[in-house]
Amino acid sequence: MRLHRSILKATSTRAMPRDKSLREDLRIKKWKIRRGDKVMVISGKDRGQSGVVSEVSRKTNAVYVRGLNLAFKNVPKSKESPSGKIQKEMPIHVSNVALVDPSTNQPTKVYIGKFVDPNTGDKQSVRYSVSTGSVIQKNLDLTYQKEWKDGKMDTDPDAVNKVSFQTVPGVPPFPEDVMREIQNRYKKHY
């Protein structure tokens, strides 16, 4: 399981992912793999295994697949890691994974085509499987929301819903000089 950046940062800075971004001309422009897609690794040590994409790194042309390409990282001993080692998902280059066709459960190439809804006439870009021609739906991955926990720096829901400012008719919300600066924010004041 991939740990969230905030948890890794609290554990150790050594476990934080180092972002080795590529030049703009080397990055993939149109991505066909998204977070939540089921993919199969087609080369590497985890070849033949499939999993769900937990993160997509467009700066490095890599994806993180849940439970695959795991490596141990040494971190200082703490309550979360008493042995001083944590298991972390490492990135897999996007060329080493393939989307899984939902009808055959096999890896497939994908092309993006236009789909016109016959009822409404709306045009949409849809991913199609090259081998079977079936539509590959975009999955919404909201599993990370289950892991959210309120911290000491989070605002209480009661304080968010409370009305803290009442407008008075004819009185601006800020002093006049602040309002002038906001209205003329692009004008240079020398």
HELIX and SHEET records of a PDB file:
HELIX    1   1 ARG A    5  THR A   11  1                                   7    
HELIX    2   2 THR A   13  ALA A   15  5                                   3    
HELIX    3   3 GLU A   24  LEU A   26  5                                   3    
HELIX    4   4 VAL A   94  ASN A   96  5                                   3    
HELIX    5   5 THR A  143  GLU A  147  5                                   5    
HELIX    6   6 PRO A  157  ASN A  161  1                                   5    
HELIX    7   7 GLU A  176  GLN A  183  1                                   8    
SHEET    1   A 6 ILE A  92  HIS A  93  0                                        
SHEET    2   A 6 ALA A  62  VAL A  65 -1                                        
SHEET    3   A 6 SER A  50  SER A  57 -1                                        
SHEET    4   A 6 LYS A  38  VAL A  41 -1                                        
SHEET    5   A 6 VAL A  97  VAL A 100 -1                                        
SHEET    6   A 6 PRO A 107  THR A 108 -1                                        
SHEET    1   B 2 LEU A  70  ASN A  74  0                                        
SHEET    2   B 2 LYS A  85  GLU A  89 -1                                        
SHEET    1   C 3 VAL A 110  VAL A 116  0                                        
SHEET    2   C 3 LYS A 123  SER A 129 -1                                        
SHEET    3   C 3 VAL A 135  ILE A 136 -1                                        
END                                                                             
